[in-house]
Amino acid sequence: MTPAVKTAKLAGVPFQTHSYQHDPQHDSYGMEAAEKLGLPAARVFKTLVVSIDGGGLAVGVLPVSSKLDLKALAKVLKVKKLVMAEPRAVERSSGYVLGGVSPLGQKRKLPTVIDISATQSSTIYVSAGKRGLEIELNPHDLATLLDATMAEIAK
């Protein structure tokens, strides 16, 4: 059981896990999850970690078919500038490997923003903490567990 699944279980929120055989040759972890689980890409969300200018990290959770709008995320976080975090910093901070980074159960709780499009579905899918494993849960439950803000951060 991954830290992400443990977090959801301990919180008592309804969730389901879905697994698939991960293909290391696939060029997009998130799109692979959508394809292999037969889901619309708008319901599968990726977890991206950014570095805040001046220090610190934050998390953006958005559909796998979208790109992160760094300016929009910076505005929500009330900072001047953001860049994508270095892979090693992501793995150290989250405790997960790239392609399996879950917004849930990270080693350090980071400021988190979930794209508002998550509210268009009763459930969304995010990584459950390892490649080939997704957790399906209500987006409002996810926001509550993460103490996250919902805002438009995808383009």
Contacts in CASP RR format, 6 or more apart in sequence:
PFRMAT RR
TARGET T0000
AUTHOR 0000-0000-0000
METHOD contacts of the structure
MODEL  1
MTPAVKTAKLAGVPFQTHSYQHDPQHDSYGMEAAEKLGLPAARVFKTLVV
SIDGGGLAVGVLPVSSKLDLKALAKVLKVKKLVMAEPRAVERSSGYVLGG
VSPLGQKRKLPTVIDISATQSSTIYVSAGKRGLEIELNPHDLATLLDATM
AEIAK
1 9 0 8 1.000
2 102 0 8 1.000
2 105 0 8 1.000
2 128 0 8 1.000
2 129 0 8 1.000
2 130 0 8 1.000
2 133 0 8 1.000
3 95 0 8 1.000
3 102 0 8 1.000
3 104 0 8 1.000
3 105 0 8 1.000
3 106 0 8 1.000
3 129 0 8 1.000
4 102 0 8 1.000
4 103 0 8 1.000
4 104 0 8 1.000
4 105 0 8 1.000
4 126 0 8 1.000
4 127 0 8 1.000
4 128 0 8 1.000
4 129 0 8 1.000
4 135 0 8 1.000
5 15 0 8 1.000
5 17 0 8 1.000
5 104 0 8 1.000
5 128 0 8 1.000
5 129 0 8 1.000
5 135 0 8 1.000
6 105 0 8 1.000
7 104 0 8 1.000
7 105 0 8 1.000
7 145 0 8 1.000
8 15 0 8 1.000
8 104 0 8 1.000
8 135 0 8 1.000
8 137 0 8 1.000
8 145 0 8 1.000
9 15 0 8 1.000
11 141 0 8 1.000
11 145 0 8 1.000
13 137 0 8 1.000
13 138 0 8 1.000
13 141 0 8 1.000
13 144 0 8 1.000
13 145 0 8 1.000
14 137 0 8 1.000
14 138 0 8 1.000
14 141 0 8 1.000
15 135 0 8 1.000
15 136 0 8 1.000
15 137 0 8 1.000
15 141 0 8 1.000
16 135 0 8 1.000
16 136 0 8 1.000
16 137 0 8 1.000
17 128 0 8 1.000
17 133 0 8 1.000
17 134 0 8 1.000
17 135 0 8 1.000
17 136 0 8 1.000
18 37 0 8 1.000
18 125 0 8 1.000
18 133 0 8 1.000
18 134 0 8 1.000
18 135 0 8 1.000
18 136 0 8 1.000
19 132 0 8 1.000
19 133 0 8 1.000
19 134 0 8 1.000
20 32 0 8 1.000
20 33 0 8 1.000
20 36 0 8 1.000
20 37 0 8 1.000
20 132 0 8 1.000
20 134 0 8 1.000
21 36 0 8 1.000
21 132 0 8 1.000
22 29 0 8 1.000
22 32 0 8 1.000
22 131 0 8 1.000
22 132 0 8 1.000
23 32 0 8 1.000
26 32 0 8 1.000
28 64 0 8 1.000
29 46 0 8 1.000
29 98 0 8 1.000
29 99 0 8 1.000
29 100 0 8 1.000
29 127 0 8 1.000
29 131 0 8 1.000
30 44 0 8 1.000
30 46 0 8 1.000
30 64 0 8 1.000
30 99 0 8 1.000
31 41 0 8 1.000
31 64 0 8 1.000
31 65 0 8 1.000
33 39 0 8 1.000
33 44 0 8 1.000
33 64 0 8 1.000
33 125 0 8 1.000
33 127 0 8 1.000
33 132 0 8 1.000
33 134 0 8 1.000
34 40 0 8 1.000
34 41 0 8 1.000
34 43 0 8 1.000
34 44 0 8 1.000
34 64 0 8 1.000
34 65 0 8 1.000
36 132 0 8 1.000
37 44 0 8 1.000
37 125 0 8 1.000
37 134 0 8 1.000
39 125 0 8 1.000
41 63 0 8 1.000
41 64 0 8 1.000
41 65 0 8 1.000
42 63 0 8 1.000
42 65 0 8 1.000
42 117 0 8 1.000
42 120 0 8 1.000
42 121 0 8 1.000
43 63 0 8 1.000
43 121 0 8 1.000
43 123 0 8 1.000
43 124 0 8 1.000
43 125 0 8 1.000
44 63 0 8 1.000
44 64 0 8 1.000
44 124 0 8 1.000
44 125 0 8 1.000
44 126 0 8 1.000
44 134 0 8 1.000
45 61 0 8 1.000
45 62 0 8 1.000
45 63 0 8 1.000
45 64 0 8 1.000
45 114 0 8 1.000
45 115 0 8 1.000
45 118 0 8 1.000
45 124 0 8 1.000
45 125 0 8 1.000
45 126 0 8 1.000
46 61 0 8 1.000
46 62 0 8 1.000
46 63 0 8 1.000
46 64 0 8 1.000
46 126 0 8 1.000
46 127 0 8 1.000
47 59 0 8 1.000
47 60 0 8 1.000
47 61 0 8 1.000
47 100 0 8 1.000
47 101 0 8 1.000
47 102 0 8 1.000
47 103 0 8 1.000
47 126 0 8 1.000
47 127 0 8 1.000
48 59 0 8 1.000
48 60 0 8 1.000
48 61 0 8 1.000
48 62 0 8 1.000
48 68 0 8 1.000
48 84 0 8 1.000
49 57 0 8 1.000
49 58 0 8 1.000
49 59 0 8 1.000
49 60 0 8 1.000
49 84 0 8 1.000
49 85 0 8 1.000
49 89 0 8 1.000
49 90 0 8 1.000
49 93 0 8 1.000
49 94 0 8 1.000
49 101 0 8 1.000
49 110 0 8 1.000
50 57 0 8 1.000
50 58 0 8 1.000
50 59 0 8 1.000
50 60 0 8 1.000
50 68 0 8 1.000
50 70 0 8 1.000
50 73 0 8 1.000
50 82 0 8 1.000
50 83 0 8 1.000
50 84 0 8 1.000
50 85 0 8 1.000
51 57 0 8 1.000
51 82 0 8 1.000
51 83 0 8 1.000
51 84 0 8 1.000
51 85 0 8 1.000
51 86 0 8 1.000
51 89 0 8 1.000
52 58 0 8 1.000
52 77 0 8 1.000
52 79 0 8 1.000
52 81 0 8 1.000
52 82 0 8 1.000
53 79 0 8 1.000
53 80 0 8 1.000
53 81 0 8 1.000
53 82 0 8 1.000
53 83 0 8 1.000
57 85 0 8 1.000
57 89 0 8 1.000
57 90 0 8 1.000
57 93 0 8 1.000
57 108 0 8 1.000
57 110 0 8 1.000
58 73 0 8 1.000
58 77 0 8 1.000
58 82 0 8 1.000
58 110 0 8 1.000
58 111 0 8 1.000
58 112 0 8 1.000
58 113 0 8 1.000
59 103 0 8 1.000
59 106 0 8 1.000
59 110 0 8 1.000
59 111 0 8 1.000
59 112 0 8 1.000
59 113 0 8 1.000
59 146 0 8 1.000
60 68 0 8 1.000
60 73 0 8 1.000
60 103 0 8 1.000
60 112 0 8 1.000
60 113 0 8 1.000
60 114 0 8 1.000
60 115 0 8 1.000
60 153 0 8 1.000
61 103 0 8 1.000
61 112 0 8 1.000
61 113 0 8 1.000
61 114 0 8 1.000
61 115 0 8 1.000
61 118 0 8 1.000
61 126 0 8 1.000
61 142 0 8 1.000
61 148 0 8 1.000
62 68 0 8 1.000
62 114 0 8 1.000
62 115 0 8 1.000
62 117 0 8 1.000
62 153 0 8 1.000
62 154 0 8 1.000
63 115 0 8 1.000
63 117 0 8 1.000
63 154 0 8 1.000
66 115 0 8 1.000
66 117 0 8 1.000
66 154 0 8 1.000
66 155 0 8 1.000
67 154 0 8 1.000
67 155 0 8 1.000
68 84 0 8 1.000
68 153 0 8 1.000
68 154 0 8 1.000
68 155 0 8 1.000
69 152 0 8 1.000
69 153 0 8 1.000
69 154 0 8 1.000
69 155 0 8 1.000
70 82 0 8 1.000
70 83 0 8 1.000
70 84 0 8 1.000
72 151 0 8 1.000
72 152 0 8 1.000
72 153 0 8 1.000
72 155 0 8 1.000
73 82 0 8 1.000
73 113 0 8 1.000
73 151 0 8 1.000
73 153 0 8 1.000
74 80 0 8 1.000
74 81 0 8 1.000
74 82 0 8 1.000
76 113 0 8 1.000
76 149 0 8 1.000
76 151 0 8 1.000
76 153 0 8 1.000
77 111 0 8 1.000
77 113 0 8 1.000
85 93 0 8 1.000
87 98 0 8 1.000
90 96 0 8 1.000
90 98 0 8 1.000
90 101 0 8 1.000
91 97 0 8 1.000
91 98 0 8 1.000
91 101 0 8 1.000
93 106 0 8 1.000
93 107 0 8 1.000
93 108 0 8 1.000
93 110 0 8 1.000
94 101 0 8 1.000
94 102 0 8 1.000
94 106 0 8 1.000
94 107 0 8 1.000
94 108 0 8 1.000
95 106 0 8 1.000
95 107 0 8 1.000
96 102 0 8 1.000
96 106 0 8 1.000
96 127 0 8 1.000
96 129 0 8 1.000
96 130 0 8 1.000
97 130 0 8 1.000
97 131 0 8 1.000
99 127 0 8 1.000
99 131 0 8 1.000
100 127 0 8 1.000
100 129 0 8 1.000
100 130 0 8 1.000
100 131 0 8 1.000
100 132 0 8 1.000
100 133 0 8 1.000
101 127 0 8 1.000
101 129 0 8 1.000
102 126 0 8 1.000
102 127 0 8 1.000
102 128 0 8 1.000
102 129 0 8 1.000
102 135 0 8 1.000
103 112 0 8 1.000
103 114 0 8 1.000
103 126 0 8 1.000
103 127 0 8 1.000
103 142 0 8 1.000
103 146 0 8 1.000
103 148 0 8 1.000
104 126 0 8 1.000
104 128 0 8 1.000
104 129 0 8 1.000
104 135 0 8 1.000
104 142 0 8 1.000
104 145 0 8 1.000
104 146 0 8 1.000
109 146 0 8 1.000
109 147 0 8 1.000
112 146 0 8 1.000
112 147 0 8 1.000
112 148 0 8 1.000
112 149 0 8 1.000
113 148 0 8 1.000
113 149 0 8 1.000
113 150 0 8 1.000
113 151 0 8 1.000
113 153 0 8 1.000
114 139 0 8 1.000
114 142 0 8 1.000
114 143 0 8 1.000
114 146 0 8 1.000
114 148 0 8 1.000
114 149 0 8 1.000
114 150 0 8 1.000
114 151 0 8 1.000
115 150 0 8 1.000
115 151 0 8 1.000
115 152 0 8 1.000
115 153 0 8 1.000
115 154 0 8 1.000
116 150 0 8 1.000
116 151 0 8 1.000
116 152 0 8 1.000
117 152 0 8 1.000
117 154 0 8 1.000
118 124 0 8 1.000
118 139 0 8 1.000
118 142 0 8 1.000
118 143 0 8 1.000
118 150 0 8 1.000
119 139 0 8 1.000
119 140 0 8 1.000
119 150 0 8 1.000
121 139 0 8 1.000
122 138 0 8 1.000
123 136 0 8 1.000
123 137 0 8 1.000
123 138 0 8 1.000
123 139 0 8 1.000
124 136 0 8 1.000
124 137 0 8 1.000
124 138 0 8 1.000
124 139 0 8 1.000
124 142 0 8 1.000
125 134 0 8 1.000
125 135 0 8 1.000
125 136 0 8 1.000
126 134 0 8 1.000
126 135 0 8 1.000
126 137 0 8 1.000
126 142 0 8 1.000
127 133 0 8 1.000
127 134 0 8 1.000
127 135 0 8 1.000
128 134 0 8 1.000
128 135 0 8 1.000
139 150 0 8 1.000
142 148 0 8 1.000
143 149 0 8 1.000
143 150 0 8 1.000
END
